[in-house]
Amino acid sequence: DNKVFKIIKVFNFNFVPSQISVQNSFDRNYQERQARNITSSSTGTFINKSPVFYQKAFNWQRLYTLRHKFTQSITFNFSASTRALIGEPDGAVDKRDEESYQAYKTEVWENIKGFGDNTNYTHNFDINYNIPINKLPGLDFITSSARYGATYAWDLVGNPLDTTPSLGATIQNSNTKRINATINFQSFLNKFQYIRDLKDPNIDNKYVIVDPEEIEEEKGKKSKKKSKAAKDESEEAAAEMISKEEGQELSNQVVENKAAAEEEEPDTLKKKKFFLKRYVFDNTLWTLMSLKNINVTYSETEGTVLPNYNQSMSVLGLGPNWSAPGWDFVAGLQRPGESFLERARNDGNGDGSPDWLVDGVFVSGDFSKTFSSQFSIRATLQPIQGLRIQLEASKRESENTTRNFFFDDNPDSMKYNFRSPVIVNGSYSQSFLSFRTAFVQSDPDNFDNATFTQLRENRQSIQDILIDNNRVNAELLAPDSTLGYSGTAQEVLLYSFISAYSGKSPNSTFLQDFTQMLPMPNWNITYDGLSKIPALKKLFKTVTLNHAYRSTFSVGSFTRNQLYEAD
């Protein structure tokens, strides 16, 4: 029952997969077509007879599925699909000709036993992990999960049964990494007894509950103090009073003091709170309690495409010797930069020969890498009953890198040409805060407004800042050099736009790579407390007020300088 060992107690391991399935699908299409000849001689007979055209397609698709729940927290899913072409002899398939039909069946059956000629292969898998951080002592208010998914595809170009030189295949892979975390602040705050008492409607928050042992100790001290005071008072009175009547009065007074000393205080555990504790500390806690939960999600997807791949396909899409294109590639892993292209053209099998690319005239292709990422953070607040506030900030970025290469048939070289420039383009968007300028009115005559005027004015300030930030050696430049940052330069206009529409000054505007900007929160506010008002409750079943604000800064398409290198 010890919470420290809870993470060990819930651990288990399954050795047997929960599902294994194999499906086979055969699809055969056979057509004979002969055009009718309408040309005839004077005798009415045909001069030439049109030939018969045979169209055949015998495809075999195999589907594989594997599901395995290794533990309660880790699951693995895998699926693959292979399409193969079953070769058939040329000519007609005529059952009336037993000899040719028997030869046809023999050849087709041999091709089936060889699993045909592969034309397409794809697989995808994912690993999901519910991180058991909530099983750790004191962290049960946090839930988190992670996921890794990958795809791989091998697509043959052309017909595998064609005798002409092959154009090879196109291979591509991708992976998606995703992590998600949720913090439940209500579960966290409920760990504290003081906050639970503060939320309890049956407890008066003007008072604080005192420990009973502390009260008993305080009562004991007061009782001793009163008894000592009564004793001292009686002794002084006895010494001063001489007469019998005065002595009688003294005796009565001593009895009353004893009774007062023995009298108990009211039995209560309540004590009035200190002013600062009641009005400052408690209100601060109520503000913190309005935050219900925070959710953070980040994911990124990467991919690589390589055309003119000359290796055939075997198990899991690997080549015949299981070395190409590599276990890492079929698992969706990415190599940095163009290292995979370098490996394919220079060291396919480790012997320095470009064995991974097809050689031949008219062979060309685009090697490309893709990257995209998404980030979002969402917080939910409920300051009062019926009022719900949701804050959300998000960011999305995508980038595509492409290099064209072709086979140079120059007799002096006869090799691939990789000297084409790299092209990098992408898109970007993020949540933006333009609330300060969202309600600026435009001039109906010229459609101008104060925000756009501010944009034009910001250009000079942005231009000066960019020149100062990028001046490498002032001695080598003319004093009036702009370093290419004119008033209409794209960077000047971009950051002038951000400065003007966010309502910030040029000096406080982010002037680095715009894809590194922090996303700003948008919000959605809902209030349904009016439904509790008796007068409205009679007329309406529900009354809900809603206010939402959403602003997005987007760059639909951008192209980086071909010489750009990130710091």
C-alpha positions, 0 to 999 in steps of 0.5 A, spaced: 500 500 500 506 504 500 505 509 494 512 509 493 512 502 490 506 504 486 510 505 480 513 498 481 506 495 483 503 497 476 508 494 472 507 488 468 510 485 461 506 481 456 510 476 451 504 475 447 502 480 441 494 481 442 493 481 434 497 478 428 493 478 422 495 476 414 491 478 409 491 476 401 487 479 396 488 477 388 485 482 383 486 479 376 484 483 369 484 480 362 481 483 356 482 482 349 480 487 344 480 487 336 478 493 332 473 491 326 476 493 319 471 496 315 476 497 309 474 492 303 476 490 296 471 490 290 470 482 292 467 484 299 473 481 302 477 484 308 484 486 305 488 486 312 485 483 319 487 487 325 491 484 330 488 482 337 491 486 343 491 483 350 491 487 356 493 483 362 494 485 370 494 480 375 496 483 382 497 480 389 496 484 395 498 482 402 497 485 408 500 484 415 498 487 422 501 486 428 499 489 435 502 488 442 501 491 448 508 490 452 505 493 458 499 497 461 503 504 458 507 501 452 503 499 446 506 497 439 502 497 432 505 495 426 501 494 419 504 493 412 502 492 405 505 489 399 503 489 392 506 484 387 505 483 379 504 476 377 507 475 370 503 471 365 505 469 358 504 473 352 498 472 348 491 469 349 489 465 354 485 459 351 483 453 355 481 450 349 488 449 347 490 444 353 498 445 351 498 452 351 494 453 357 498 448 361 504 452 360 500 458 362 498 455 368 505 452 370 508 459 369 503 463 373 504 458 378 511 459 379 511 466 379 506 466 385 510 461 389 516 466 388 511 472 390 511 475 384 515 482 382 514 487 387 511 494 385 509 497 391 511 496 399 509 501 405 509 500 412 507 504 418 508 503 425 507 507 432 509 506 439 505 509 444 507 510 451 503 513 457 509 516 462 507 513 469 509 520 472 503 520 476 505 514 479 510 517 483 509 520 490 506 527 490 505 527 482 499 524 481 496 531 478 500 530 472 499 526 466 503 525 460 504 521 454 509 520 448 508 517 441 513 515 436 510 514 429 514 512 422 512 510 415 516 507 409 514 506 402 518 503 396 514 505 389 517 502 383 517 506 377 514 503 370 513 495 369 517 490 373 516 485 367 518 491 362 525 489 358 527 496 357 532 499 362 529 501 369 528 507 372 528 504 379 524 506 385 522 512 389 523 511 396 521 515 402 520 515 409 517 520 415 517 520 422 512 523 427 514 525 435 509 527 439 509 529 447 503 531 451 503 533 458 497 535 463 497 539 469 491 538 474 492 544 479 485 542 482 488 535 484 495 539 486 491 544 491 487 539 494 493 536 497 493 541 502 488 541 508 488 548 509 485 549 501 480 543 502 477 547 508 477 554 504 473 550 499 468 547 504 462 551 504 460 548 511 466 551 514 466 559 516 472 562 513 472 568 518 475 563 523 481 558 523 481 551 526 486 550 532 489 544 534 485 541 540 491 539 544 494 546 543 487 549 546 487 544 552 494 546 553 492 554 553 486 552 558 491 549 563 495 555 563 489 560 564 486 555 569 493 555 573 494 563 572 487 564 575 488 559 581 494 563 583 491 570 583 485 567 587 490 564 592 494 571 593 487 575 593 485 571 599 491 571 603 491 579 602 484 579 604 485 575 610 491 579 613 487 585 613 480 583 615 480 583 623 473 583 624 468 577 624 463 580 619 469 582 615 472 575 615 465 572 613 465 576 607 472 574 606 470 567 606 465 568 601 469 572 596 474 566 597 469 561 595 467 565 589 474 565 586 474 558 587 468 557 583 471 562 578 477 558 577 474 551 576 469 554 571 471 551 564 471 556 558 467 554 552 469 548 548 471 550 541 476 549 536 475 556 532 479 562 532 478 568 528 483 569 523 489 574 522 487 580 518 492 579 513 491 572 513 484 572 511 484 578 506 490 577 503 493 570 503 486 567 502 484 571 496 491 569 493 489 562 494 482 563 491 486 566 485 490 560 484 484 556 485 481 559 479 486 555 474 484 549 473 489 545 468 494 547 463 495 542 457 502 542 453 503 539 446 509 539 442 509 535 435 514 534 429 514 531 423 520 529 418 521 526 412 526 524 406 524 522 399 530 519 394 528 518 387 532 513 382 533 508 387 536 502 384 535 496 389 529 491 389 525 490 395 525 484 400 523 484 408 521 490 411 522 494 404 530 493 405 534 491 399 536 483 398 542 484 402 539 488 408 543 494 407 540 498 403 537 503 405 538 502 412 535 500 418 534 507 420 531 509 414 526 504 414 524 506 421 523 513 419 529 516 422 532 522 419 539 523 417 542 531 418 542 535 412 544 531 405 548 526 409 543 520 406 544 523 399 551 523 400 551 515 402 546 513 396 551 516 391 558 515 394 557 509 399 551 505 398 554 498 399 560 501 403 565 500 397 565 507 394 560 505 388 554 509 387 550 502 387 544 506 390 542 510 384 540 508 377 545 510 371 542 512 365 540 517 360 534 522 362 534 520 369 533 525 374 530 527 380 529 531 386 532 529 393 527 533 398 527 533 406 521 536 409 520 538 416 514 541 420 512 542 427 506 544 432 506 547 439 500 549 443 499 550 450 492 551 453 490 553 460 483 553 463 481 558 468 474 559 472 474 565 477 467 564 479 462 559 478 459 559 471 465 563 468 470 559 464 476 562 461 480 558 456 487 561 454 491 558 448 497 559 444 500 555 438 505 555 433 506 552 426 512 551 422 513 547 415 520 547 411 521 543 405 528 543 402 529 540 395 536 539 391 535 537 383 540 532 380 541 528 374 545 523 370 550 527 366 551 523 359 557 526 357 562 521 355 568 524 359 564 524 366 558 519 365 556 520 372 550 524 376 551 532 377 549 534 384 551 541 383 544 544 382 542 549 388 539 547 394 532 550 395 529 552 401 521 554 402 516 553 407 510 557 411 509 559 418 503 561 423 502 563 430 497 566 435 498 573 435 496 579 439 493 585 435 488 587 440 491 594 441 490 595 433 484 591 432 478 596 432 482 602 429 477 605 424 479 606 416 478 612 412 472 611 408 475 615 402 482 612 401 481 606 406 487 608 410 488 608 417 492 609 423 495 602 424 498 602 416 500 609 417 504 607 423 507 601 419 510 606 414 513 610 419 516 604 423 520 602 416 525 608 418 527 605 425 527 598 423 531 599 417 536 603 422 536 597 427 537 592 422 543 596 419 546 597 426 545 589 427 548 587 421 554 591 420 560 587 420 565 592 419 563 599 419 570 601 416 569 597 410 562 600 408 560 607 406 557 611 412 550 612 408 550 604 406 544 601 407 547 594 407 541 592 402 535 594 407 531 599 403 525 602 405 521 596 401 526 590 403 522 584 405 525 584 412 524 591 413 517 591 411 516 584 415 518 587 422 515 594 421 508 590 420 509 586 426 511 592 430 505 596 428 499 591 428 502 588 435 502 596 438 509 595 440 515 600 438 520 598 433 525 598 439 521 592 443 520 588 437 523 582 435 528 583 430 531 576 429 529 570 425 521 571 425 520 563 426 523 564 433 518 568 436 514 566 442 506 565 440 501 570 444 495 567 447 488 568 444 482 567 449 475 564 449 470 566 455 464 563 456 459 565 462 452 561 463 451 564 470 445 568 468 441 562 468 441 562 475 437 568 476 430 566 477 427 572 473 431 569 467 430 562 469 423 562 468 423 565 461 430 561 458 432 554 459 439 557 458 443 563 457 450 563 455 454 569 454 460 568 449 466 572 447 472 569 443 478 573 440 483 569 435 488 573 431 494 569 427 500 572 424 501 568 418 507 567 412 504 563 407 510 562 403 517 564 404 524 562 401 530 562 404 537 565 401 541 559 398 547 561 402 543 561 409 546 557 415 543 557 421 547 559 427 
